[in-house]
Amino acid sequence: MHKSLTAVNDSTVAGLGRLARFFGFSEVMGRLYGTLLMNPEALSLDDLADTLQISKGSVSMNMRALERWGMANEVWMRGERKKYYQAESDLWQVIRNVLDSRERREVQVALQVLGESVAKLQSANDQLSAEEQELAKYYLERMDDLQAFFEFAQMALETVLGGQETLDFDSVTKIEIG
């Protein structure tokens, strides 16, 4: 393969590894996804282990995670007994899968915790001194701001997750070679 193609492939795979770490995933997951994304053919666990020079066990474990997140899919190869994988190339779908599986849950937990805290403060208000009531009022104002923020985040997530037809990555940018 031409050295320019190799350099672009290597930098993209490394970049996706760093990006995965930024979003709380392992670098290996990012590099595996990048390797699959940049390869026009499905790859086996052995292919992935050899390409990235990591253990087959690590590849297998991380591929299961990529499948759970909807970032890679197992594909059937005629006459093969090995498992082969391809990356989910619809990046908006990948983002929706991650947001749906992780961020939506975290926002819901945050709203639940805030609601419980507000209820505790309101039920304890009669037992607080005047000074403590002022502090409780301050807490309630801050929690009201936090609730508004998380409700907005929840609404934004629902808009992104619910608007599948409106998100068209291909219309955003095209890179032409030639």
C-alpha positions in Angstrom: 0.0 0.0 0.0 1.2 3.5 -0.8 2.8 5.3 2.1 0.3 8.2 2.0 -2.6 5.7 2.3 -0.8 4.0 5.2 -0.1 7.3 6.9 -3.8 8.5 6.6 -5.1 5.1 7.8 -2.7 5.1 10.8 -3.4 8.6 11.8 -7.2 8.1 11.5 -7.1 4.9 13.6 -4.8 6.6 16.3 -7.1 9.7 16.3 -10.2 7.6 16.9 -8.4 5.9 19.7 -7.7 9.2 21.4 -11.2 10.4 20.7 -12.6 7.3 22.3 -10.6 8.0 25.4 -12.0 11.5 25.5 -15.5 10.1 25.5 -14.8 7.6 28.3 -14.2 4.5 26.1 -11.0 2.6 25.9 -8.4 3.6 23.4 -8.4 0.0 22.1 -12.1 0.3 21.3 -11.5 3.5 19.3 -8.6 1.9 17.4 -10.7 -1.2 16.6 -13.6 0.9 15.4 -11.2 3.0 13.3 -9.6 -0.1 11.8 -13.0 -1.5 10.9 -14.2 1.9 9.6 -11.2 2.4 7.4 -11.3 -1.1 5.9 -13.6 -1.8 3.0 -13.7 -5.5 3.8 -14.9 -7.3 7.0 -12.1 -8.3 9.3 -11.8 -11.3 11.6 -10.6 -11.1 15.3 -7.3 -12.5 14.1 -7.0 -9.8 11.4 -7.8 -7.1 14.0 -5.3 -8.5 16.5 -2.5 -8.7 13.9 -3.2 -5.2 12.5 -3.3 -3.5 15.9 -0.7 -5.8 17.4 -2.8 -6.6 20.5 -4.0 -9.8 22.0 -6.9 -11.7 20.5 -8.5 -11.7 24.0 -8.4 -7.9 24.1 -9.9 -7.7 20.6 -12.7 -10.2 21.5 -13.6 -8.3 24.7 -13.6 -4.9 23.0 -15.5 -6.1 20.0 -18.3 -7.3 22.2 -18.4 -3.8 23.7 -18.4 -2.3 20.2 -21.3 -4.6 19.3 -23.3 -3.6 22.4 -22.8 0.1 21.6 -24.0 -0.6 18.0 -20.6 0.5 16.6 -19.8 -2.8 14.9 -21.7 -5.7 13.5 -20.8 -9.3 13.0 -21.1 -10.3 9.4 -21.4 -13.8 7.9 -18.7 -14.8 5.5 -19.5 -17.8 3.2 -17.3 -20.8 4.0 -15.7 -19.2 7.0 -16.0 -20.4 10.6 -14.3 -17.3 12.1 -16.3 -14.2 13.2 -16.0 -11.2 10.9 -16.9 -7.7 11.7 -17.7 -4.4 10.0 -18.0 -0.9 11.5 -21.3 0.9 11.6 -20.5 3.5 9.0 -23.5 5.8 9.8 -21.8 8.1 12.3 -25.1 9.7 13.3 -26.4 6.2 14.2 -23.3 5.6 16.3 -23.8 8.9 18.1 -27.5 8.1 18.7 -26.6 4.6 20.0 -24.1 6.1 22.5 -26.4 8.9 23.6 -29.3 6.6 23.9 -27.4 4.0 25.9 -25.3 6.2 28.2 -26.2 9.9 28.3 -30.0 9.5 28.4 -29.6 7.3 31.4 -27.2 9.7 33.2 -29.5 12.6 32.6 -32.5 10.6 34.0 -30.4 9.6 37.1 -29.4 13.3 37.7 -33.0 14.4 37.5 -34.1 11.7 39.9 -31.3 12.6 42.4 -32.2 16.3 42.2 -35.9 15.5 42.7 -35.1 13.4 45.8 -32.9 16.2 47.2 -35.5 18.8 46.7 -38.1 16.6 48.5 -35.7 16.1 51.4 -35.1 19.8 51.8 -38.8 20.6 51.6 -39.7 18.0 54.2 -36.9 19.1 56.6 -37.7 22.9 56.3 -39.9 23.0 59.5 -37.0 21.6 61.5 -34.4 24.1 60.3 -33.3 27.2 62.1 -33.8 30.6 60.3 -30.2 30.5 59.1 -30.5 27.0 57.9 -33.7 27.8 56.1 -31.8 30.6 54.2 -29.1 28.0 53.2 -31.9 25.5 52.2 -33.5 28.3 50.1 -30.1 28.9 48.4 -29.7 25.1 47.8 -33.2 25.0 46.3 -32.4 27.8 43.9 -29.3 26.1 42.7 -31.0 22.7 42.3 -33.8 24.5 40.4 -31.1 25.8 38.0 -29.6 22.3 37.7 -33.0 20.7 37.1 -33.7 23.2 34.3 -30.3 22.4 32.8 -30.9 18.6 32.9 -34.4 19.0 31.6 -33.0 21.0 28.7 -30.3 18.3 28.2 -33.0 15.6 28.2 -35.1 17.5 25.7 -32.0 18.0 23.4 -31.2 14.3 23.7 -34.8 13.4 22.8 -34.6 15.7 19.8 -31.3 14.1 18.6 -32.5 10.6 19.3 -36.0 11.1 17.9 -35.0 13.0 14.8 -33.3 10.2 12.9 -34.6 11.2 9.5 -33.4 14.8 9.9 -29.8 13.9 10.5 -28.0 13.3 7.3 -24.2 13.2 7.7 -23.7 13.0 3.9 -25.3 16.3 3.3 -23.1 18.0 5.9 -19.7 17.5 4.2 -18.2 15.6 1.3 -14.5 15.1 0.6 -13.7 14.5 -3.0 -10.6 12.8 -4.2 -9.2 13.4 -7.6 
